[in-house]
Structure formats: C-alpha cells, structure tokens
C-alpha cells in the first residue's frame, strides 16, 4: 500500500486506486503531526511500502527492519 504524505492532494487516492494501487493519506490516519521518523515507523508498522511526498515530488520505498 502507498502512503500519501500530509502535503499530497487526497484526490490522488481514487486516481491511484483506478490503477490498482491501494493507498491512503497520512491525514486520514491521524498522522499529520508526526515527524518524518515517526511517520516512517507508523507507515511501516501499518504495512505501507511506498511513501509519496509533495516536496520535490518523490516516492520512497519503505523497508521494514
């Protein structure tokens, strides 16, 4: 599953879903206030494998330790 960072437009969720990419937004999960490290930890623990960020539009693969 992909996680959209708090700065990403939540309207991308149905677009990505149309391409068969399950995703959710950090804000939908109550994670807007989390720092980057805490956000990554929460995302990995919730089963996310990709994080999309609006800053310099980037995607990062999340790896469980």
C-alpha positions as CSV (number, residue, x, y, z in Angstrom):
1,X,0.0,0.0,0.0
2,X,1.2,3.6,-0.7
3,X,1.0,6.4,1.8
4,X,0.5,10.0,0.6
5,X,2.3,12.5,2.8
6,X,0.3,15.2,4.6
7,X,1.1,17.7,1.8
8,X,-0.2,15.5,-1.0
9,X,-3.6,16.0,-2.6
10,X,-6.0,13.4,-1.2
11,X,-7.8,13.5,-4.6
12,X,-4.9,11.2,-5.9
13,X,-6.3,8.3,-3.8
14,X,-9.1,7.4,-6.2
15,X,-6.8,8.0,-9.2
16,X,-4.2,5.6,-7.9
17,X,-6.9,3.2,-6.9
18,X,-8.1,3.2,-10.5
19,X,-4.6,1.9,-11.4
20,X,-4.9,-0.8,-8.9
21,X,-2.6,0.9,-6.3
22,X,-4.1,0.8,-2.8
23,X,-3.2,3.9,-0.9
24,X,-4.2,6.2,2.0
25,X,-3.2,9.6,3.2
26,X,-1.3,10.4,6.4
27,X,-4.1,12.9,7.3
28,X,-6.7,10.2,7.0
29,X,-4.7,8.1,9.6
30,X,-4.3,10.9,12.0
31,X,-0.6,11.1,11.2
32,X,-0.3,14.8,10.0
33,X,1.6,15.9,13.1
34,X,4.2,13.1,13.1
35,X,7.8,13.9,12.4
36,X,9.4,12.2,9.4
37,X,11.0,9.4,11.5
38,X,7.8,8.7,13.5
39,X,5.8,8.8,10.2
40,X,8.0,6.2,8.6
41,X,7.8,4.0,11.7
42,X,3.9,4.3,11.8
43,X,3.7,3.6,8.0
44,X,5.9,0.5,8.1
45,X,4.1,-0.8,11.1
46,X,0.8,-0.3,9.2
47,X,2.1,-2.2,6.1
48,X,2.8,0.7,3.8
49,X,5.6,0.0,1.2
50,X,5.8,3.4,-0.6
51,X,5.6,7.0,0.7
52,X,4.7,9.8,-1.7
53,X,5.9,13.3,-0.9
54,X,5.0,16.7,-2.5
55,X,8.3,18.3,-1.7
56,X,10.4,17.7,-4.8
57,X,7.7,15.2,-5.7
58,X,9.4,12.0,-4.6
59,X,8.5,8.4,-3.8
60,X,10.4,6.4,-1.2
61,X,10.2,2.7,-0.7
62,X,9.7,1.9,3.0
63,X,11.6,-1.1,4.3
64,X,10.8,-2.9,7.5
65,X,13.8,-3.6,9.7
